[in-house]
């Protein structure tokens, strides 16, 4: 996703947010959330809570794809249905660890930007390019160092959770990469749909997160994970170079 340094004063177009009950305090932008420092004692609980809601967004997006595109090929619909089930399992995993360690539903604010960005896209190939090939691919990068950190801390429960999540996300990215390649080959118009969806999502993501949040990303590119997920070696090198470039920009 191409994230520029443009200061967007007005919100770009978003879809309406998903339903949440009164326990949840829904925010619109990253800066409105606690964003606790890594040294804060509640940092992990806030992360579990926010991640749980992001997994709910992933489940809701997959379900919307099934409902909105009933004529899509059976194979991709099956993959999307499996993704919905995986995301539901992730929700339960994060809720379980949140509550077992002293947290509860609604303790921290949540963002629903993934749902609002993706459900605004009006075609399946564009949605999968943003949700799976972009957001979930970033997850493939982000989860790997968390597994190592949890293992080093002796937290096997958390490490096992992250390993299960990583395996699922690699599968989600892989089926999307395969579908996108096939759809682009069979109809070149899909390349334009993908580009339009990525540009739309990039603008919306920057408005939600702000440059501060984007510059604070610390993880590197999980090259092995991305290759397993169906990215070409050239695409993996480009992703790594792009992340290095963003880090250099953040330091200057």
C-alpha angles and dihedrals in degrees: 000000000000108000113190127196092241113138103229108203097180125052115252120228116297132175118244114279124256121262117273128177126237094273091073125078103205117203129191102214138037092239090062091061125082095251091189118206118255090253094056114111091227095048095106094046091052089048093050090050095048093043091050090057092046089054088051087054089051091051092047092049092051091049091049090052090056092048097042098045107038092155096059118120114286094237094057091043089055091050091049091049090052089049091053089053092047092050091050089053090050090053090055092045093054094042090052095051092042093054096039089057097049105276131116140197111284097018091122134028120263137211124219096190095127093057094043093048099043100041088054089066111092101208134059099229090054093048093051091046090057103034102037108017094042115020096032092042088056086052090055087057096043100047099054097069090044090058091054092045092051092048091050090050091051092244100140094166093059094041091053090049092053093046091054091048092049093051091052094046092051088055092049092051092046097055091046092051090051093048094046092050092050094044093048092050094048095045120019089198086076089068088062091046090053093048092049092048093049093049091048092048093046092056093046093046092052091051092051099042104029124212092279092064093044092051092049093066108121106178125096131223115289094223096179092047093049092050090051088050092059104263115140120242088251091053091049092051090049092051091050093047091047092052092048089051092052091051091052090049090051092053095050 
